Amino acid sequence: MNRLHIFNPDTDYALANGGQWYTPPSSVVELRKSLALLPALYATPHADAILLLDTPSTPVESLLHYDIAVSKGLRIFTMRDLAKSSLHIDSMMVEPWGWNQAMRRFVVNKIGHTPGLPTAEAMDRLRQLSHRRTTIAFMQWIKEHSDIMTSEIMIPEEVFDTSCAMEAFGKDSRRFFKTPWSSSGRGILLSDDLEARHVEPWVRGIIEKQGSVMMEKVYDKVLDFASEWRCSQGNVEFLGWSVFETSRRGKYHGQIEGSQAELIDIIGRSINVRPQSIIEEQQEALASLIAEDYDGPLGIDMLATTSGAVNPCVEINLRHTMGMLNLII
């Protein structure tokens, strides 16, 4: 079935908000505008289309990836085109960068009940799965069913009380505090060089806004990498590996390009377990914890420590990821 792609990098913010009427900050809207044709990289040639959510600041022809869209014979629609019944947009399967309640409302109101449209209940479940506490269940599953996690790797803790978080900070200030919903290194506080008077209001604000805060160990790491997947009707398919760079504070900087063989070599030289064993365990964990309630692409971020230990689940992104693009380009 032909797909209508929508680039909505604000999806993680919308999931955090949880409502149907989320409005992203202007900085994210500008990103959405400038990379509106990013789906051209993975869209099916001469079949799919891309919908621009915003009026471009420059001519469509000047947008990044426009040449790829043209070479692949992709149709490019604007919001004005939605009113043209002759285009049969409502018969296409909508595939945004990531689903959320606000995106679902947009599709229903502006396009209609398109094929494969997820239910509102599915969006609620997706929001819960996208919460960072999912990493706790995922890592516990891995720990109980395999030996790829050494004692060096600690399962994150979800904290609901500011005083408990600050008590832990007082015992060991080298921690990551993370918002329950965020991505790409946003919503992360590295506390190792901060005083309590800086950490406490940040933690308190997140707990008041999102209900809890995630607390994680800081590792001496040598590599950030990820496995890329797609879930469909309960089945889990491994797509490939990606390697990326982050700042000391966890902010995403970009992908390391290379063939799968080259990336596996990089990963294999950094860890003390077989890369394939990680995939086998993650696939079973995804089938047990995620696949029944989610159809679509996802990526699992990981890290390798200086000792070669592997944290098999730093974060799960239930959406398209930048790492997937390296599998295509």
C-alpha positions in Angstrom: 0.0 0.0 0.0 1.2 3.5 -0.8 2.3 5.5 2.2 2.0 9.2 3.0 5.0 10.2 5.0 5.1 13.0 7.5 8.2 14.3 9.2 7.2 15.3 12.8 10.4 15.5 14.9 8.2 17.0 17.7 6.7 13.6 18.3 8.6 12.9 21.6 7.5 16.3 22.9 3.9 15.5 22.0 4.1 12.2 23.8 5.4 14.0 26.9 2.4 16.3 26.7 0.0 13.4 26.1 -2.8 15.5 24.7 -4.4 16.0 21.3 -3.7 19.7 21.0 0.1 19.9 21.5 1.9 22.8 19.9 5.7 22.4 19.5 8.2 25.2 20.3 9.3 27.4 17.4 12.8 25.8 17.3 11.3 22.4 16.6 8.9 23.8 14.0 11.9 25.3 12.1 13.6 21.9 12.2 10.3 20.3 10.9 10.3 22.8 8.1 14.0 22.5 7.0 13.9 18.6 7.1 10.4 18.2 5.8 11.5 16.0 2.9 13.7 13.7 5.0 11.3 10.8 4.4 12.5 10.9 0.8 15.4 8.9 2.0 13.3 5.9 2.9 10.1 6.3 0.9 9.2 3.7 -1.7 10.0 5.1 -5.2 7.1 5.9 -7.6 4.6 4.9 -4.9 4.8 7.0 -1.8 4.2 10.7 -1.1 5.3 13.3 1.5 3.0 15.8 3.2 4.5 19.1 4.3 3.0 20.2 7.6 4.3 23.7 7.3 4.6 26.3 4.6 8.3 26.2 3.7 10.3 29.4 4.5 12.0 28.9 1.1 10.8 27.3 -2.2 10.1 23.6 -2.0 12.7 23.1 -4.7 15.4 24.4 -2.3 14.6 22.0 0.5 17.1 19.4 1.6 16.5 16.1 -0.1 14.2 17.6 -2.8 16.4 16.1 -5.5 16.1 12.7 -4.0 12.3 13.1 -3.9 12.2 14.0 -7.5 14.6 11.2 -8.6 12.4 8.6 -6.7 9.2 10.0 -8.3 7.6 10.9 -4.9 4.6 13.2 -4.8 4.9 16.2 -2.5 1.7 17.5 -1.0 1.0 20.7 1.0 -1.7 21.3 3.4 -3.8 23.0 0.7 -3.7 19.8 -1.3 -5.6 17.9 1.4 -8.9 19.4 0.1 -8.4 18.0 -3.4 -10.4 14.8 -3.3 -8.9 13.8 -6.7 -5.6 13.1 -5.0 -7.1 10.2 -3.0 -4.8 11.0 0.0 -7.3 9.4 2.3 -6.6 6.0 0.7 -2.9 6.1 1.6 -1.4 4.6 4.8 0.0 7.5 6.8 3.4 7.0 8.3 4.7 9.8 10.4 8.2 10.0 11.9 6.4 9.0 15.1 2.9 8.6 16.3 1.2 10.4 19.2 -2.3 11.5 20.1 -1.8 15.0 18.4 -0.7 13.4 15.2 -3.6 11.0 15.2 -6.1 13.8 15.7 -4.5 15.7 12.8 -4.8 12.8 10.5 -8.4 12.1 11.4 -9.4 15.8 11.1 -7.4 16.7 8.1 -7.3 13.5 6.1 -9.8 11.0 7.5 -9.7 7.5 8.9 -6.9 6.3 6.7 -5.9 2.6 6.3 -4.0 1.3 9.3 -4.8 4.3 11.4 -4.0 3.5 15.1 -6.7 3.8 17.6 -6.7 6.4 20.4 -6.2 3.5 22.8 -3.1 2.4 20.9 -1.8 5.9 21.2 -2.2 5.8 25.0 -0.4 2.5 25.1 2.4 3.9 22.9 2.8 6.8 25.3 3.2 4.4 28.2 5.7 2.3 26.3 7.7 5.4 25.3 8.1 6.3 29.0 11.7 5.7 30.1 10.5 3.3 32.7 10.2 0.8 29.9 14.0 0.5 30.0 13.7 -0.9 33.5 11.5 -3.7 32.4 13.6 -4.3 29.3 16.8 -4.5 31.3 15.3 -6.7 33.9 14.1 -9.1 31.2 17.7 -9.2 29.7 19.2 -9.7 33.1 16.9 -12.6 33.9 17.2 -14.4 30.5 20.8 -13.9 29.6 24.3 -13.2 30.8 25.2 -10.3 28.5 24.7 -7.8 31.4 27.6 -7.8 33.9 27.4 -6.5 37.5 28.9 -3.2 36.3 25.6 -2.4 34.6 22.9 -1.1 36.9 19.2 -1.0 36.1 17.8 2.6 36.2 15.5 3.7 39.0 12.3 5.7 38.7 12.0 8.2 41.5 8.7 9.9 42.5 9.9 12.1 45.4 12.4 14.9 45.2 13.8 14.2 48.6 14.6 10.6 47.6 16.4 11.8 44.5 18.4 14.4 46.4 19.3 11.8 49.1 20.7 9.6 46.3 22.6 12.6 44.9 24.1 13.3 48.3 25.5 9.7 48.4 26.8 9.8 44.9 26.7 13.0 42.8 27.8 11.3 39.6 24.4 10.5 38.2 22.1 11.1 35.2 18.7 12.4 36.0 16.3 12.1 33.0 12.8 13.2 32.2 10.4 10.3 31.6 9.7 11.4 28.0 12.4 13.0 25.9 14.9 12.0 23.2 18.2 12.8 21.5 19.8 13.8 24.7 17.2 16.4 25.7 15.7 16.2 29.1 18.9 14.9 30.6 20.8 16.4 33.6 24.4 15.2 34.3 24.9 16.1 38.0 28.6 15.2 38.5 29.7 18.9 38.4 26.6 20.5 39.9 25.7 21.5 43.4 22.5 20.4 45.1 21.0 23.9 44.7 21.1 23.4 40.9 19.9 19.8 40.8 17.0 20.1 43.3 14.8 22.6 41.4 15.4 20.7 38.1 14.4 17.4 39.6 11.4 18.9 41.5 10.2 20.6 38.3 10.3 17.4 36.3 8.5 15.4 39.0 5.8 18.0 39.2 5.4 18.1 35.4 5.8 14.5 34.4 5.2 12.6 37.6 8.6 11.1 38.2 12.3 11.4 37.2 14.6 8.6 36.0 17.9 8.2 37.8 20.8 6.3 36.2 24.4 5.4 36.8 27.1 7.3 34.8 29.5 5.0 33.0 33.0 5.5 31.7 31.9 4.8 28.1 33.8 4.3 24.9 31.0 3.9 22.4 27.4 4.8 21.8 25.6 2.4 19.4 22.1 1.2 18.6 20.1 -1.7 17.1 17.4 -0.8 14.6 14.1 -2.7 14.4 10.6 -2.9 12.9 7.6 -4.5 14.7 4.7 -5.7 12.7 1.7 -7.7 13.9 3.6 -9.1 16.8 6.7 -10.0 14.7 10.1 -8.4 15.3 12.6 -7.8 12.5 16.2 -6.7 13.0 17.2 -4.1 10.4 20.8 -3.4 11.3 23.3 -1.6 13.5 24.1 2.1 14.0 26.9 3.9 15.8 26.6 7.5 16.9 28.2 10.3 18.9 27.0 12.1 22.0 28.4 14.8 24.2 29.5 14.1 27.7 26.1 15.2 28.9 24.3 12.8 26.6 23.2 15.1 23.8 23.0 13.5 20.4 25.6 14.8 17.9 25.4 12.6 14.9 25.8 9.3 13.2 29.0 7.5 12.3 28.7 6.4 8.7 29.9 3.0 7.5 28.8 -0.3 6.1 27.2 -2.8 8.4 30.4 -4.8 8.4 32.4 -1.7 9.4 30.0 -0.8 12.2 29.9 -4.4 13.5 33.7 -4.3 13.6 33.6 -1.0 15.6 31.1 -2.5 18.0 32.8 -5.8 18.3 36.1 -4.2 19.2 34.5 -2.3 22.0 32.5 -5.0 23.8 33.1 -8.3 25.6 30.1 -10.2 24.2 29.2 -11.2 20.7 27.1 -8.6 18.9 24.8 -11.3 17.6 24.0 -12.4 21.2 22.8 -8.9 22.0 20.4 -9.0 19.0 19.1 -12.4 20.0 18.3 -11.3 23.5 16.8 -7.9 22.4 14.6 -9.6 19.8 13.1 -11.9 22.5 12.7 -9.0 24.9 10.9 -6.9 22.2 8.7 -9.8 21.3 7.8 -10.2 25.0 7.4 -6.5 26.0 6.8 -4.3 23.0 5.7 -6.1 19.8 2.2 -7.0 20.9 1.3 -3.3 21.4 3.3 -1.5 18.8 3.6 -1.7 15.0 6.3 0.4 13.4 10.1 1.2 13.5 12.1 1.5 16.7 15.7 1.9 17.8 17.4 0.7 21.0 20.3 2.9 22.2 23.2 1.2 24.0 26.6 1.9 25.3 29.9 0.1 25.8 32.1 0.9 28.9 35.9 1.1 29.1 35.8 -2.5 30.5 33.9 -3.8 27.5 30.6 -4.2 29.4 27.4 -3.5 27.5 24.4 -1.5 28.7 21.8 -3.2 26.4 19.1 -0.6 26.7 19.9 3.1 27.5 16.8 4.2 25.6 14.1 2.8 23.4 12.8 5.1 20.6 9.4 4.0 19.3 9.6 5.9 16.0 11.9 6.3 13.1 15.5 7.2 14.1 18.4 8.9 12.4 20.4 5.7 12.8 18.0 3.9 10.4 18.9 6.4 7.7 22.4 5.1 7.6 21.0 1.7 6.7 19.6 3.2 3.6 22.1 5.8 2.4 
